[in-house]
Amino acid sequence: MLAIGIVETKGDTLAYNPVEEAAGYFQIRPIRLLDYNNRTGSTYTMKDLYNYEISEKIFLYFADLIGPYDFEQIAKRWNGSGQLTIDYWKRIKEKL
């Protein structure tokens, strides 16, 4: 988790990416937040993602769906799909 936060935001819980509309430490996008809310019945908003505990809860929910110890797949699926995930995983491994 720490490595992903460092790569995503250099540890900044208040980070925002206007291009992707991603917010918080884990750079959660609106579509992932909507998915989380639909699956869990939560009503979190994008503003809530600046709260580390909420962002962590959402990240761990999706990480657990993949498997708690498959760090490579967790990182790659968190990032997206395709070739960019290979480069992303390399960046994550450097922080582990």
Secondary structure, DSSP 8 states (H G I E B T S, - for coil): -HHHHHHHHTT-TT-EETTTTEETTTTB-HHHHHHHHHHH-----GGGGGSHHHHHHHHHHHHHHH-TT-HHHHHHHHH-SSHHHHHHHHHHHHH-
